[in-house]
Amino acid sequence: MLMLDLPSLSIESDDQIYTGFPVLKMQLKKAEIDREYAENLLQGAEFLEDADLKGVLLIENAGKNFCLGWKPDFNGGSVSAQQGMELARKWEKAVSVFYSLPCPTVVKINGHCLGWGLSLTSVCDWRWCTQDAIFASTELDFGLPPGMYSWQLPALVGLNNARRLVMAGQTVSAAEAVKIGLADEIVNSRLDDIQTERLRNFSQKTGRAWQNARRLLNESAASLRENHLGAYLAALSQSLSRFK
């Protein structure tokens, strides 16, 4: 049953495929981040925040790439510093909602997952990827600081691996992502019976106890996300100030 349909994404209850247990599917329709995509992601996040969520949320992209990140065209004059900051705030505000939803979140990553796409995947509880998945941090290529995944990444993959990914610009394959903790496992393009059964198990883990468990684990070895978000936005504003 279709619940929300926007130009960049849709949210539906996937009862036909996952009969007998509640699964919401957020289908991404775009890969490259622009203003419309950021606004739609925030709309989708707020819709889910206000909904009476039961079960598990599955996020995926039907295209050949999960996310190509944000590629600002500063030289072409198509974006200003103010527009860049507005875009980043909307995207990260949406990601913050996914970080605190009262239900388990599973993301299936296919093709390229670049830049700000890592912010969205890193806050999900389980990260599945297809064999062709490729992960990379791309903001430094544009003279910008890495997105808010810089807060979550060291806890997921360790500081040295995070440095290789962000500062050295290393591209990470699906197999390497699983090895270092950037992804949990490699899955087929179409989820099989094993993954479907796991979704069934995840769908039973909701409520206040679930939220508290997630918060305690996520914040056990890191500064508060809100503090890091302020530092990130300040660094981004400084970088964007070069562009009018």
Phi, psi and omega in degrees: 000122180288127183250327180210131181228110181239163181303328185258347182196162173224155176234128181217156173271118188266061183291331184294319182277318185252063183296132173100351176209148188282124174226127170261134178247126171257112183262117178277136183255350182232162178242324181269132185279128173222186185298317180299317181298314180298318179295319179293321179297320178293320176299316179296319180296316180292325175299314180293324180297325182273345183281158175272084189284131173226138180096213187235147175258125177251125180248129178206166177239128183283346180281189184277348178229143178287309179200131179260008177074191178256128181241086184291134178260077183293316184294327180283352177076017184272355180216142176252169177301318180296318179294322178297317178294319179297318179299313181296319181297317180294316181298312184287331174296319177296314180299323179299325178293315178298327179297331187243014178300149183277018180225158176298144177239130178238131178241136175252118188255123177236151179060219183279136171233101190240152170052235184297343174301329178292331177297318180290314183291326186290338180268356178281151185287324177227135182241108175259145179223151175277168185299333183270006184294141177224130182246139177200146172267126189239353187297324181298335177297336180255010181073028181243154176288156177297153181293190184293352173296344175296341175281320185270330190302312181301326178289329182281315191241355184091152186295319182295317178294324177296321177296317179297320182290315186271304189280326179267353179067031182288136173272134185245127178280171179301314181298317179292323179300318177294320182297320184265352177101005178288332173228158182269322179196162177265132181235167176284167178303319175254127183299137181266187185298326182293313180293323178297320178294325177293320175300322178299316179293318179298324186295344181269355186255081180228173176106182184298319179299320178297314179299316180295320179297315179298313182298316181298319180289315184294327185259009185292328186229030182213161174291163178302138183301324181298321178294318180293323179299318178298318179295320180295313182296326177294318178295320179295317180299320178298318179293318183286343183295345178288344186245133183256000000 
